[in-house]
Amino acid sequence: MKKTDKSFKQAFSELEQLTQELENNDALELEKGVKLFEQGMELAQICKSKLSIMENKIINIKNKYANNNEKD
């Protein structure tokens, strides 16, 4: 599965796990920490993109029904 094929729920869950690993592992090697950080940024971008798409859908739905009410 490509990273962009992940659902919001999947990406957010993985982001939470990465965050916990970064916060709770004081002995984490620098290189691994940077790699996890990069993965987290990618997951955050996926979440942001999915939220933006849903926000636009909601705006379109609201506008559709607002325009229908004006015609009545």
C-alpha positions in Angstrom: 0.0 0.0 0.0 1.3 3.4 -0.9 1.5 5.9 1.9 -1.0 8.2 0.2 -3.5 5.2 0.1 -3.7 5.2 3.8 -7.0 6.3 5.4 -6.9 9.2 7.8 -7.5 6.8 10.7 -4.5 4.6 9.7 -2.2 7.6 9.2 -3.3 9.2 12.5 -2.8 5.9 14.4 0.6 5.4 13.0 1.5 9.0 13.8 0.4 8.5 17.4 2.6 5.4 17.7 5.6 7.2 16.2 5.1 10.1 18.6 4.9 7.8 21.6 8.1 6.0 20.5 9.9 9.3 20.1 8.7 10.6 23.5 9.3 7.5 25.5 12.6 6.3 24.1 15.5 8.3 25.6 18.1 5.8 24.3 17.0 6.3 20.7 19.9 6.7 18.3 20.0 10.0 16.4 19.7 8.5 13.0 16.7 6.4 13.9 15.1 9.4 15.6 15.5 11.5 12.5 14.0 8.7 10.4 11.0 8.4 12.7 10.6 12.2 12.6 10.6 12.1 8.8 8.0 9.3 8.8 5.9 11.3 11.2 6.0 14.4 9.0 4.9 12.3 6.0 2.0 10.9 8.1 1.1 14.4 9.3 1.0 15.6 5.7 -1.3 12.7 4.7 -3.7 13.6 7.6 -3.6 17.3 6.7 -4.4 16.5 3.1 -7.3 14.1 4.0 -8.7 16.8 6.4 -8.5 19.4 3.7 -10.4 17.2 1.2 -13.1 16.5 3.8 -13.3 20.2 4.7 -13.9 21.1 1.1 -16.6 18.5 0.8 -18.4 19.9 3.8 -18.2 23.4 2.4 -19.6 22.2 -0.9 -22.5 20.4 0.9 -23.3 23.4 3.0 -23.2 25.7 0.0 -25.4 23.3 -2.0 -28.1 23.3 0.7 -27.7 27.0 1.4 -28.4 27.7 -2.3 -31.4 25.4 -2.3 -32.9 27.2 0.7 -32.5 30.6 -1.0 -34.5 29.3 -4.0 -37.4 28.3 -1.8 
